[in-house]
Amino acid sequence: MKLFLDTSVLLAAAGSSKGASRFVVEQAETKGWLLLTAPYCIEEALRNARKIGPKAPATLSRTIIPKLELVSTELAFDKALVFPKAKDRPVLLSALGAEADCLLTLDETDFQKVIGAHVYGMEVSTPGSFLIAQRNAGRI
């Protein structure tokens, strides 16, 4: 399963060793989840990691980023897509372009409340909701 991690998930994983975001990163290999992100998300996370806590930049660089596969930052899409937040458009387009099964984000206001739980067959979920669904399906 391909999971695209947006900036908010990268920052949460770097900032807390006990949250759902970190659990997804730590369990990805054993669960068969391929973690994807775009350089756009990495750059934004690196810029903001210090705001999360003093250890977050090092955790992001040494623990989180090495477990990710980088995909190209997409700026265009061949299907109709209306999405008002310009700064989040590259995230959504990159996840769709990478053919991710799920876009994991903590930004429910800009993603799920605008586009819903699915867009062109790709699920949009928080890490916590994703893990609950996986547990309910007997996958974890």
C-alpha positions as CSV (number, residue, x, y, z in Angstrom):
1,M,0.0,0.0,0.0
2,K,1.4,3.4,-1.0
3,L,0.9,6.1,1.7
4,F,1.7,9.7,0.8
5,L,2.7,11.7,3.9
6,D,2.1,15.5,3.8
7,T,4.1,18.0,5.8
8,S,1.8,17.9,8.8
9,V,2.4,14.2,9.2
10,L,6.1,14.5,8.8
11,L,6.2,17.2,11.5
12,A,4.0,15.2,13.9
13,A,6.2,12.1,13.4
14,A,9.3,14.2,14.1
15,G,7.7,15.9,17.1
16,S,6.3,13.0,19.0
17,S,7.5,9.4,19.4
18,K,4.0,8.3,20.6
19,G,1.6,9.5,18.1
20,A,-0.1,7.9,15.1
21,S,2.1,9.7,12.6
22,R,5.3,8.2,14.2
23,F,3.6,4.8,14.4
24,V,2.9,4.8,10.7
25,V,6.6,5.7,9.9
26,E,8.0,3.1,12.4
27,Q,5.7,0.3,11.3
28,A,5.7,0.9,7.5
29,E,8.3,-1.7,6.6
30,T,6.7,-4.5,8.6
31,K,3.2,-3.7,7.5
32,G,4.2,-3.4,3.8
33,W,3.4,0.3,3.5
34,L,5.5,2.3,1.1
35,L,5.9,5.8,2.4
36,L,5.9,8.5,-0.2
37,T,6.3,12.3,0.0
38,A,7.4,15.1,-2.3
39,P,10.5,17.4,-2.0
40,Y,8.0,20.2,-1.5
41,C,6.8,18.5,1.7
42,I,10.3,17.8,2.9
43,E,11.4,21.4,2.4
44,E,8.4,22.7,4.2
45,A,8.9,20.2,7.1
46,L,12.6,21.1,7.4
47,R,11.7,24.8,7.5
48,N,9.2,24.3,10.3
49,A,10.7,21.5,12.4
50,R,12.2,23.9,15.0
51,K,8.7,25.1,15.8
52,I,7.8,21.6,16.9
53,G,10.6,21.1,19.4
54,P,14.4,21.2,19.8
55,K,14.8,17.5,18.8
56,A,12.4,17.6,15.8
57,P,14.9,18.7,13.1
58,A,17.3,15.9,13.9
59,T,14.5,13.3,14.2
60,L,13.1,14.4,10.9
61,S,16.5,14.3,9.2
62,R,17.9,11.1,10.7
63,T,14.8,9.0,11.5
64,I,11.9,10.1,9.3
65,I,13.3,11.2,5.9
66,P,15.5,8.0,5.4
67,K,12.3,5.9,5.4
68,L,10.6,7.9,2.7
69,E,10.6,7.5,-1.1
70,L,10.6,10.9,-2.8
71,V,8.2,11.4,-5.7
72,S,8.2,14.4,-8.0
73,T,6.3,17.5,-7.0
74,E,3.4,17.7,-9.4
75,L,2.0,21.0,-10.3
76,A,-0.5,19.9,-13.0
77,F,-3.1,17.2,-13.3
78,D,-4.9,15.8,-16.4
79,K,-8.3,15.7,-14.7
80,A,-10.6,18.3,-13.3
81,L,-9.7,19.3,-9.7
82,V,-10.9,22.3,-7.8
83,F,-8.9,22.9,-4.7
84,P,-8.8,26.4,-3.2
85,K,-5.6,26.3,-1.1
86,A,-2.7,27.0,-3.4
87,K,0.0,25.9,-0.9
88,D,-1.7,22.5,-0.6
89,R,-2.3,21.9,-4.3
90,P,1.2,20.5,-4.9
91,V,0.7,18.0,-2.0
92,L,-2.6,16.7,-3.4
93,L,-1.3,16.6,-7.0
94,S,1.9,14.9,-6.0
95,A,0.0,12.2,-4.1
96,L,-2.3,11.6,-7.1
97,G,0.6,11.7,-9.5
98,A,2.4,9.0,-7.4
99,E,-0.8,6.9,-7.5
100,A,-0.8,6.8,-3.7
101,D,-3.5,4.7,-2.1
102,C,-3.9,7.1,0.7
103,L,-2.9,10.7,1.4
104,L,-2.2,11.0,5.2
105,T,-2.7,14.5,6.5
106,L,-3.5,16.2,9.8
107,D,-4.9,19.2,7.9
108,E,-8.5,18.1,7.9
109,T,-9.8,21.6,7.2
110,D,-7.9,22.1,4.0
111,F,-8.1,18.5,2.7
112,Q,-11.0,16.3,4.0
113,K,-13.5,19.1,4.6
114,V,-12.9,20.5,1.1
115,I,-12.4,17.3,-1.0
116,G,-13.8,14.6,1.2
117,A,-12.5,11.2,2.2
118,H,-11.6,10.2,-1.4
119,V,-10.4,12.0,-4.5
120,Y,-10.1,10.1,-7.8
121,G,-9.9,6.8,-5.9
122,M,-7.3,7.9,-3.4
123,E,-8.3,7.9,0.2
124,V,-7.6,11.1,2.3
125,S,-7.2,10.4,6.0
126,T,-5.5,11.3,9.2
127,P,-2.9,8.8,10.4
128,G,-5.1,7.9,13.4
129,S,-8.2,7.2,11.3
130,F,-6.0,5.3,8.8
131,L,-4.7,3.1,11.7
132,I,-8.2,2.5,13.1
133,A,-9.4,1.4,9.6
134,Q,-6.4,-0.9,9.3
135,R,-7.1,-2.4,12.7
136,N,-10.8,-2.9,11.9
137,A,-9.8,-4.6,8.7
138,G,-7.6,-7.0,10.7
139,R,-4.4,-5.7,9.1
140,I,-2.8,-4.5,12.4
